Amino acid sequence: MFSKLANWLPLLTSLCSYNREQAGRDLLAALLVSLLLTPQALAYAQLAGLPPEAGLYASILPLLAYALFGGSPGVAVAIGPVAILALMTAAALAPLAAPGTAAYMTAALSLTLLVGGILLLLAVLRLGFFANFLSHPVIAGFVSGSALLIACSQLRHLLGVKADGQNLLELLPALYRQLPYSHGPTLLLGLGSLLLLLLLRGPLPWLLTRLRVPAAVGRWAARLAPLLVIGLAIALVMLFDLDAQGVRLVGRVPQALPQLLLPSLELELLKALLPSALLIALVGFVESISIAQSMAARTRHSVNPDRELLGQGVANLAAAFSGGLPVAASFSRSAISLESGARTPLVGVFTALLMLLVLLGLSPLLQQLPQVVLAASIMVAVLSLVGLRGLWRTWRFSWQDGAAQAAALFGVLLIGVEAGILLGVGLSLLLFFWRTSRPHMAVVGQLPGSEHFRNVLRFAVRESPTVLSLRVDESLYFPNARFLEERIAELIASRPAVRDLVLMCSGVNLIDASALDSLLTIVERLRSAGVQLHLSEVKGPVMDQLKRSDFLQRFAGQVFVSQYQALLALDPASCAALSSTLQPELTR
């Protein structure tokens, strides 16, 4: 009974072996995570165009829901608002309503509800593999482009002006036009905050190391720097009455528990939000599962992707019903949790309770926080996500992946968030089909003194005059079926002495219906030319496919276990002549 209940509530597994020592580590991690989460929750709510309390609400019930339904034992992933999803939320809601309006908040809750529903549906149907269509280069390009766009979007708060835009082509001209109207005190406070944050994140860890302070303390101090800057900014506001001088503050933060709300289920609204919700769900899951797996590797535990999908789905539903915004795993907060020794999902429970105390006890103080300080903290946080060097490395390794990464990056910057990721994914899939539509096929020969066969263009091998050995290094399916026909026709036309063609299938993992028809066409064309087709080294699953058709009866050839056996059976004299003791020589 307990095991069945633990399958639904994995938190029970952690509680079984819980002790005072682990509780102490989890409490320390929760304290440090909540110190970092407080300014981030406010900042990412601002980035999403939502009131500040939305970020705090998204840091309470969603954390409890994830810990209860999705946490993996031994892995303490920190769930909550994140910058990328906040930007995607703002991009999705901008065409529907103006930030700050009731319609905007209603749409935000409906969007979060859809994100949670999609993640739950993927978990129930075990369709997490959909996230695999977001390749690592595409995600890297999307994150870099989004980070740059986020940083540029915060310049309006730094200047104290109003300038909107979904991409740099809209945003930068709007900012340029507003430059003469920049607000001096806001700009001064913003630049000072930006400089102080950069100093605390850069020279501070180095200085602490020079003073023989443990490296972990330096890292934590750098990560918690926004909290220090926020405290100083609030003090300046109260001392110099910056609100009266025109510096925009966060404003009213309700000092109350999050109310349970019912998101709008209006069909037209849900249809308009569905494409954005699907992208947000996939991006959030890919980032979260990557963080969870990296943490699990360090703690020598495992992560169940379907369980993570379930946990994130429930967490986003909790955010939707409590006035929050879409949530996912945070790398910075998860890293602090890991370094603090947290190993159970209970750290999320403790963090949620601490965030509740922040909401109930510090709301009057947070109301005095300048918006420009949050903007500065966002800019410093996201610029660390920009990885332009990775684009060059990816391009050098594979220009196709590099092109997809560049498409996602520049698509986000020049068109918009959703268009950027769709462009990257679309180009990635298009290049994949192009690459596999012209698979590598090598004429192979026997290495002297061995039973191995290698490319005639790369090794010093010898070929049989009557047996053509062709190795296919790709699965055979509809995009490359016609290419196989053309390649075999060219080879047979250039070798009039050939009487048998052996298709070496060691690299073939799949043969679809189109490729099967092409193989039958090849059989008929070869037969009319006096050549017989044979197969070798066919994998078990592929052979099972062929047995389910009448191909093996119609092609009239043989299926050999190895290429050596094929050559020995079809041209034994030539095979014996090649069995010298010469060593293979790499030609190029």
N, C-alpha and C positions, 0 to 999 in steps of 0.2 A: 504493500500500500504506500509506504513511504517513498519507495523508488519511483512509483508512478507520479506521486505528487512532486517529487524533486525534478522530474522531467519537465513539468510545467513551471515549477518555481525553483530554478537552479540556486537561488539564494540559500535554500535550505541545506544544500550540500556544503556550502561554506560555513554555515552555522554549526554543523556537526563537529567540526574540528577547530572551532573558534576558541581562542584563549585570550588572556589578559595582555600578553605581549603583542599579539597581532592587533588587538583592539587599540593599543597605544600607538602603533605605527599607522593604523588607519586614521585615527583621530588627528595625528600630526599631519598626515597627507591631506586630510579634509580641510584643516585649518589653512595650510599653504595654498591649496587649490581655491578655496573660497576667497582668500585675499587677492588672488589673481583674477578670479572669475567676476568679482564685484565690478571693477572698472570695465572689464571686457563685456559684461552683460549690458551695461549702460551704453557702451560705445557701439556695440553691434546692433542694439535696438535703434540707435540714432542712424546707423548706416542703412538699416532696413526701412527707415522712414516712419518708425513706430515710436510711441511714447516710451520713456525710460523704464517704466515699470514692466513693460512687455519682456524686456531682457531679464529682469529679476524673476518674473513669473516663469519664464522658460528655464530657470535654474533651480526650480524647486520640485514640483510634481513630476516633470520629465525624468529627473535624476532618480526619484523614488521608483518610478515605473520601470526604468531600465534596470536598476539594481534588482528588482523583484522578478522580472521576466527574462532579461537578456544577458545579465552579467555572466561571464565564464569564470569558473573557479580558478584562482591563481592569476587572474588578469584584472587589473583595476583601471579600466578605460574611463576617461573623464568625458561625460556627455554634457552638452549644453549649446548655447549659441556660438556660432563660428562665423568668421568674416565672409568666407566665400558664399555660404548659404544666405547670409544677410544681404549681400549684393544681389544674388539671384532673386531673392524675395522682392527687393526694391524694383528690379528690372521687370519682374512679372506683374507687379501691382501698378506700376507707373501708368500704363495705358488705360487702366480701369478707373482710377480715382486719384485725387490729390492727397499727398501725405498730410496727416493730421486730421483728416475728416473721418466721420463715422463710417462712411462707405469704404474707406481705405482699411480701417481696422477690421471691418466685417470681411472684406476680401482676404486679408491676411490670415484670419482664423480659418476661413474655408480652404485656403491654400495649404495651411499646415495640416488640416484634416485630410485633404487629398494625399499629401505626402505620406502621412501615417497609414492611410488605407492602402496605398500602393505598396508600401514596404510590407505590410501585413499580408497582402495578397501574394506577393513574391515569396514570403516565408511559407505560407500554407501550401502553395503549389510547387515549392522548392525550385523557384525560377531565378535564384540568385545569379545564375550564369549570365543573365542579361547584362550585368555590370561588366562582364568581360569585354563587351564591345567598346568600352571606354579604355583604350589601351593606355599604357603608362606614358608614352610620348604625348598623346592627346591630353591626358590629365595634366602633365607637366606644363604644356603650352597654355592650357586653360587657366591653371593656377597662376602662372606668371603674368598672363594678360590681365586676369582679374585683379591681381595684386596691384599692378600699375594703374589700372582704372580706378580701383578703390582709393589709392593714394591721391590721384588727381581729383577725384570727386570730393575729397576732404579739403581741398584748397579753398573752397567757398567759405567753409567755417573759419579757416585760417585768416582769410581776408575780411570776414564779417559781411559778406555780400550774398545775394541770391543768384545762383547760376546752376541750371540743370542741364542734363544731357545724358543720353544712353550710351554714348561713345565719345572718343576723343575729338572726333570731327565736330560734334555738337558742343561738347563741354569746354574745350579750350577757347574757341572764339567767344563763348558766353563769358568766360572768366576774364578774357582780355578786355571785353567791353565794360566790365564792372571794375576794373583796376582803379580808375580815378575815384571810385566811391568807397575804397577800402576804409575800414574803421581802424584808426590808429591804435587805441588801447587793446582791441581784440588781436590785431596783428602782432603787437608787441608781446602780449601774453602767449600767443600761439607759438611765435618763434622762440621765446624763452623756454616754453615747455618742450618744444621739439629738440632744442639744443641740450637741455638737461636730460631728456630721455636717451638721446644718443650717447651722451657722456656716461650715463649710468649703465647702459648696455654694453659699451665698448671699453673705455679705460678702467671702469670700476672693477670688473673681474680681474683684469691684469694687475691693478694696484693691490687688491686683496691678496692675490697670489704672491706678489713681491713681499707683502707683510706676513707671509707664511700662514695665511688663513686657508683652511681646506678649500679645495677647488669647488666642492659641492655647495659650500656657503656662498661663494662668488657667483655661481650660476643662479642660485635662488635669489640672491640680492638683485641680480640683473633682471630676472623675470618679474620680480615684484616691484621694480622701479616705477611702473605707472601708479601704484598705490601711493608712493611717496610724493610724486608730482601732483596727484590729485589732492592729497592733504595740503600741500603748499598752496595750490591754487585756491582751495576753499578758504584757507586762512587769508590770502590776499583779497579775496572778494569781501570777506567780512571786515577786514581792516580798512580797506580803501573804498568800500561801497562801489565796487566796479559795476554793479547792476545799474546804478543811477547814471553811470557814464556810457551806457549803451552796450555793455558786454552781455551777450545772450547767455542765460543760465539754463540748466537742465529743466528747472521749473518744478511744478508740483509732482511729487512721487507719493501715491497713496500709501498711508501707513496702516495697511490692512491685509488680511489674508487674501490670496487670489480667489476670485469668485468663479464658480463653475458656470460656464457659458455654453450655449448651443450654437455652433457655427452655422452660418446660412447654408441651406441645402438647395438654394435656387438653382434650377437646372442650367439656365443660361450662364450663370456665373461659374458653375463648376465646369462646364464645357470650355469656357474661355481660359480657365486656370489649369486644365488637365495637362496640356503639353509641358507647361512650366513645372508643374508638380512632378511629372515623370522625370524630367531632367534633374530637378533638385533631389529627388529620392535616390536616383542612381549615383549622382556625384557624392551625396552625403554618405551613401553606403560604401562606395569604393574607398573614399578617404578613411572612413571609420574602420572598415575591415583591414585596411593596410596598417593602420595604427595598432589595432588589436593583435594582428599577427606578428608585428615586430616586437610588441611587448611580450607576447606569449613565447616567442623564440628566446628572449632574454631570461624568462623565468622558467623555461622548459615545461611549458604547459601547451595545451592545444585550444584552438578556437573553432567553434561550430558556426559556420557562416549562416545557416538557417536560423540558429538561435540568436545570432546578432541581428539578423533581419527582423525577427520577432521583437527583440528588445527595442530596437530603434523605431519600429512601427508603433509599438505601445507608447514609447516616449513622445513621439510626435503627436499621437492622439491626445496624450495628457497635456501637451503644450497647447493644442487646439482648443481643448475644453477649459483651459485655465487662463486664457488671454495671452499666450506666448507667441513664439515664432518658430520656424523649423529648426531642429537641433540635430547635431551629429557629434562625433568624437573630435576632441581638440588635441592636437599634437603637443602643444606647450603644456597644457594642464595635465595631460596623461604622463608626460615626461616627469613633471614634478611629483606626481603621485607615485610613479615607479621608483624614483630616486629616494623617496621618503620611506620606502619599504612596504607600501600598500600592496596587498596581494589578493584582496577579495572585493567583490562588488559592494560590500558594506561601506566602503569609503564614499560611495555615491549617496548613501543614506545620511551619513554624517555631514557631507557637504550640503545636502539639501536642507538639513536642520539649521546649519550655520547661515545659509543664505536666507532662511526664514527669519532668523534673528536680525540679519542685516536689514531686511525689509521692514521689520517691525520697530527696530531700534535706531537705525541710522537714516531713515528716510528724510527727516528734517535737515540733516546735514548734507545729504546728497543733493537736495534741492538747490544748494548754493554752488554747485559745481558748474564751471563754465563749459559750454559746448565745445569751445575751441580746444580745450585740454583733452577732451575725448577724441576729437579729430586728430590731434597730435599723436595720441597713443595708438590710434588706428593706423596712421601712416607709418610709424616706426615698426609696429607689429607686422604689417603686411609686406613691407619692403624686404623683409627677410625671406619671403616666399618667392621672390623673383629669382629665377635661375636661367639667365640668358646663356651662360656658358654651357649648360646642359643641352641647349639647342644645337650648338656647334658640335658637341661630342656625338649627339644622336645623328646629325647630318653626316659626319665622317663615317660612322658605322653603317648607316643605312639611309640613303637619301630619301627613300619613300617614307620612313618613319619621321625623318627630319622635316619633310614637307608637310606631313599631317600635324606635327607639333607647331610648325610655323603658321599653318592655316588656323589652328585653334587660337594661338597667341594674337596674331594680327586681326583675326575675325572678331575676337572680344574687344580689342582696342578700337577698331575702325567701324564695326557694325553694331555689336552689342553682345551681351553675355550669352544669351541663348543661341543666337546665330553663330557665335564663335565656336561653341562646343559642337553644334550640329555640323558646321563646316569641317571641323577637325575629324569628327567621327565619319562623316560622309566621304571625305577624301581618303581616310585610312582604309575604309572598306573598298573604295574604288581601286586604290592602288593594290590592295590585297587580291582582288579579282584579276587585275591586270597582270600581277606577278605570277599568279597561279594559272593564268590562261596560257602562258608560254613557259611551261615547266622545263627544268633542265633535263635533257635526255642525252645520255652518253653512250657512244659505241664503245664496248669494252672488249678487252682481250685478256688472255691468260698470262699471269705472271710466271715466267720460267721457274720451274722447280717447285711450284705450289699449286694449290687448288683455288687460288684467289683470282678474281677478275677485276681489272681496273681500267679507267678511262684511257683510250689509246692516245689521247692528246697530252696526257700528263705523265704516263709511265712508259717504260720500254717493255712493251708487251707484244705478243704475236697473235695474229688472228687466223681463224680458219677460213680458207677461200670459199667454202660452200655454206658455212653457218654464220649468220650475222647475229651477234649478241648485242641487244639494245637494253640499256638500263633506264628505267623511268623513275625520276626522283620526286614524284609528286602524286598525290591521289588523283584518280581520273574521275572527273565530273564535268558537267555541261559546259563550263567556260573553256576547257582545254581539250575536249573530245575531238573537235575538228583539227586542232593543231597536231594531235597525235596522228591522225590520218595523213596530213600533209607531210609530216616529218618522215613517216615510214615510206611514203611514196617516193620522196626524194632519195632516200638511202637505197631502196631497191633499184631505182632507175640508174644509180651510179655504180651498182655492183651486179653485173649480169650473170656472174657465176654462182650467185647465192641460190641455194635450194631450200634452205630452212632459216626461219627467223625466230629467235628465242627472245621473248619479252621478259626481261628480268624485273620482277615485281617486288623486290625487297623494300623499296621506298613507297609502295602503294598501300595506303591504309583504307581506301574506300573506292568502290566503283559504283557510280550511280547509273540510272537507267539510260541516260544519254550516252555515257561512255560505253555501256554494254552494247548499244546499237552501233556505235562507231567501231567497236571491236568486231562485230559481225560483218560490218561493211568491209573492214580491213581483211577479214578472212576471205571474203568473196573476191576482192581485188587481187590478193596474193595468189589465190588458187588459179585465177585466170592467167597469172604470170608464171605459173609453175612453181610457186613457193608455198611452203606449209608453215603456218604459225604455231608456235609452242609457247608455253609459259614455264617460268621457273621461280622458285623461292616465293611462292604465293603465301601470304599470311593466313592464319586460320580464319579470322572473321571474313576476309575477302573470299576465301574458298567457300565458306558457308553461303555467302551471297550468290556465288556462281552456281552452287548446287541447287539453289532455289529457282534457277532458270534452266532453259534448255541449251545454254551456251556450250557446256562441256560436251554435249552430244553433237552439236552442229559444227563445232570448229574442227573436229577430226584430228586434232593434234594431241600432244602429250603434255602433262603437267609434271615437271621435275622438281625434286626436293632442292637441288642446288644447280647452279650454272655449270659446275664442273661435270655433274652427272649428265646434264643435257648435252654438253660437247662430247663426252665419252660415248654417249649412245648414238648421236647423230653423225659424228665424224671421228671415230676411234683412232684412225691412223694419224690424223692431224693432232689429236690430243696426246697420243703417245710421243709424237715427234717433238712436242713442246715440253716434255717432262725432263728437261735438262736441269743441271744444278746451277745455272746462271742466276745471279742475284738481280733483283729488280733495280732499275736505275731511274730516278726521278728526272724527267726531262724538263718540265716547266710547271 
